[in-house]
Amino acid sequence: MNVLIIHAHPEPQSFTAALRDQAVETLQAQGHRVQVSDLYAMHWNPVASAADFSDRDNPDYLVYALEQRLGVKTQSLAPDIQEELDKLLWADLLILNFPIYWFSVPAILKGWIDRVLVSGVCYGGKRFYDQGGLAGKKALVTVTLGGREHMFGEGAIHGPLEDMLRPLLRGTLAYVGLDVLPPFVAWHVPYISAEAREQFRVGYHERLENLEQDSPLVFPRLSQFDEALYPIR
């Protein structure tokens, strides 16, 4: 299996980085091929702009998704985008490894999503959900956060973690066709003991060794809707 890990944490000594290293070690030990994109180390540019295209269909007015489609056809995407897109298309499993910031992903990771999930390849037209451009591949979200586990769930102060991650799990990963596995979560990380962090690391190792047993989260399928995308009853 080919695995692409997108790592988004500014501190190389962080526990998030330790989870990245654990993933590389565990997956390679199983015989998988692993590539890592360390966005901060790469000085990844998160800003989608006209500079992402060396050739433009409409040089006077930027419609980013339309220019992405042309960029794919004419091979005029910026080199950093093309390099990451090539890695993504190579991968059978995409792992997003990051700390939760403000109920969301770090800005640098959002910028990777904006620039690399290219229209005309990953999505476009009715190329979404089970018909998305990345159908047949899997995705795993691995997160660290400061909150305690009891703070998340039905009736909890923050609500279910899955609701917080919905724009990512459903609106991004499932939307482009990926089979989205249940997230791996390390809770309260900045405030717990080294022993407690080690338990999370061991748990992650065990999770990665048994990924084939994971059932993907359930999202809509286009066959459940008519041509106008009304539900079929």
FIVOSE-618614 format. One record per residue (C-alpha): x, y, z; residue in three letters. Coordinates in steps of 0.25 Angstrom, whole numbers, plus 2048, in hexadecimal, padded with zeros to 3 digits. Example, Ala and Ser with C-alpha at 12.3 -4.5 7.8 and 13.67 -1.06 7.14 Angstrom:
! FIVOSE-618614
8317EE81FALA
8377FC81DSER
! end
This chain:
! FIVOSE-618614
800800800MET
80580E7FDASN
803818808VAL
803827808LEU
80482E816ILE
80183D816ILE
807842823HIS
803850828ALA
80A854835HIS
814860837PRO
81C859842GLU
82584D83EPRO
82584884CGLN
81684884ESER
80E83C851PHE
80783D843THR
81583C83DALA
81782F846ALA
80A829840LEU
80F82C832ARG
81C825835ASP
81481983BGLN
80C81882EALA
818818826VAL
81E80D82EGLU
812805830THR
80E805821LEU
81C80381BGLN
81E7F7825ALA
8117F181EGLN
8187F3810GLY
8107FF80CHIS
81680A804ARG
81581880CVAL
817826807GLN
816832811VAL
81384080ESER
81784981AASP
810856816LEU
81785F820TYR
82585981CALA
82185B80EMET
81D869810HIS
811865809TRP
809871803ASN
7FB870807PRO
7F587C7FFVAL
7ED8787F3ALA
7F08837E8SER
7F28867D9ALA
8018837DBALA
7FD8747DCASP
7FB8747CDPHE
8068767C2SER
7FB8777B8ASP
7ED87D7B9ARG
7E087B7B2ASP
7DB8887B7ASN
7E68927BBPRO
7DD89D7BEASP
7D48967C9TYR
7D888A7D2LEU
7CF87E7D4VAL
7D88757DBTYR
7D18687D9ALA
7D086A7CALEU
7DF86E7C9GLU
7E28627D0GLN
7DB8597C6ARG
7E38607BBLEU
7F085F7C3GLY
7EE8507C3VAL
7EB84F7B4LYS
7F78587B0THR
8008547BBGLN
8018637C0SER
7FF8607CFLEU
8098667D8ALA
81585C7DAPRO
81285B7E9ASP
8038587E7ILE
80784E7DCGLN
8118477E5GLU
8068457F0GLU
7FC8417E6LEU
8058367E1ASP
8078317EFLYS
7F88317F1LEU
7F58297E5LEU
80081F7E8TRP
7FB81C7F6ALA
7F18127FAASP
7EF818808LEU
7F082680CLEU
7F382A81AILE
7F083881FLEU
7F883A82CASN
7F6847833PHE
7F284E840PRO
7E4854841ILE
7E4863840TYR
7D786A843TRP
7CE85E840PHE
7D585D833SER
7E285A82BVAL
7EE86382CPRO
7EE86D821ALA
7FA86781AILE
7F385A818LEU
7E6861813LYS
7EF867809GLY
7F485A805TRP
7E6855803ILE
7E28627FBASP
7EE8617F2ARG
7F08527F0VAL
7E284C7EFLEU
7E18507E1VAL
7D48527D9SER
7D38497CDGLY
7DB83E7D4VAL
7D683D7E3CYS
7C88427E0TYR
7C084A7D6GLY
7B28497D0GLY
7AC83C7D6LYS
7B98377DAARG
7B78377E9PHE
7B482D7F5TYR
7B581F7F0ASP
7B78247E2GLN
7C282E7E6GLY
7D082E7DFGLY
7D78277EBLEU
7CD81C7ECALA
7D480F7F0GLY
7DE8167F9LYS
7DD817808LYS
7DF822812ALA
7E2823821LEU
7E282F829VAL
7EB82F835THR
7E983B83EVAL
7EF84084CTHR
7E784A854LEU
7E7851862GLY
7D984D866GLY
7D584186EARG
7CE836868GLU
7C1838871HIS
7C084686BMET
7BC84085EPHE
7AF83885BGLY
7A083985BGLU
79D843866GLY
7AB847869ALA
7B0855869ILE
7B685485BHIS
7AD84A855GLY
7B283E84DPRO
7C083F847LEU
7BA83983AGLU
7B1846839ASP
7BE84F83BMET
7C5847830LEU
7B9846827ARG
7BF85081DPRO
7CB84881BLEU
7C683A81CLEU
7B983C814ARG
7BB84980CGLY
7C9846808THR
7CE838809LEU
7C1830806ALA
7BD83B7FCTYR
7C98377F3VAL
7C68287F4GLY
7CF8247FFLEU
7CB818809ASP
7CC820816VAL
7D0818822LEU
7CC81B830PRO
7D6826835PRO
7E182383FPHE
7E182D84BVAL
7EB830855ALA
7E4838860TRP
7E9843869HIS
7F7841864VAL
7FE84D86APRO
7FA84A878TYR
7FC83C87AILE
80783387FSER
81282D876ALA
80C82087AGLU
7FF824875ALA
804829868ARG
80C81C866GLU
7FE814867GLN
7F981D85CPHE
805819854ARG
80480B856VAL
7F580B853GLY
7F8812846TYR
802807843HIS
7F87FD845GLU
7ED80483DARG
7F7805831LEU
7FA7F7832GLU
7EB7F3830ASN
7E67FE826LEU
7E07F381EGLU
7D67F0829GLN
7D17FE829ASP
7C3801823SER
7C280E81BPRO
7B9819820LEU
7AC819818VAL
7A982580FPHE
79F827803PRO
7A081F7F6ARG
79B8257E9LEU
7928197E7SER
78A81E7F2GLN
78682B7EAPHE
78082E7DDASP
7868367D1GLU
7828437D8ALA
78883E7E5LEU
77B83D7ECTYR
77A8307F5PRO
7748247EFILE
7688207F8ARG
! end
